Amino acid sequence: MSPFWIKVFLFIVIAHFVVGIGYLAYKLSPKKKDKKKSNKK
């Protein structure tokens, strides 16, 4: 495997972790303006 493909693979893995952490932070953070789903309060 050439160093180019190793760098591409590492970039995909790191980007996947970044997107996953950002998505979890977005989903777990309290919504400030969410008028569609959570209008229970």
VMD Tcl script that draws the C-alpha trace (Angstrom):
set ca {
  {0.00 0.00 0.00}
  {1.43 3.34 -1.00}
  {1.82 6.21 1.49}
  {-0.83 8.14 -0.45}
  {-3.53 5.57 0.34}
  {-2.40 5.39 3.97}
  {-2.85 9.17 4.26}
  {-6.27 8.99 2.56}
  {-7.37 6.22 4.96}
  {-6.16 8.15 8.01}
  {-7.90 11.30 6.77}
  {-11.18 9.41 6.34}
  {-10.91 7.89 9.83}
  {-10.11 11.25 11.45}
  {-12.88 13.00 9.52}
  {-15.30 10.26 10.57}
  {-14.42 10.78 14.24}
  {-14.75 14.56 13.92}
  {-18.14 14.30 12.22}
  {-19.33 11.72 14.75}
  {-18.29 13.83 17.75}
  {-19.84 16.93 16.22}
  {-23.07 15.06 15.49}
  {-23.26 13.71 19.04}
  {-22.59 17.16 20.48}
  {-25.35 18.57 18.26}
  {-27.84 15.85 19.22}
  {-27.06 15.97 22.95}
  {-26.95 19.75 23.27}
  {-30.19 21.38 24.46}
  {-32.10 22.95 21.64}
  {-32.68 26.68 21.94}
  {-35.09 27.13 19.05}
  {-36.80 23.89 18.12}
  {-40.44 24.63 17.39}
  {-41.20 21.47 15.42}
  {-40.49 18.51 17.71}
  {-40.13 19.46 21.38}
  {-42.98 21.76 22.43}
  {-43.73 19.97 25.68}
  {-42.51 22.59 28.16}
}
mol new
graphics top color blue
foreach p $ca { graphics top sphere $p radius 0.5 }
foreach p [lrange $ca 0 end-1] q [lrange $ca 1 end] { graphics top cylinder $p $q radius 0.2 }
display resetview
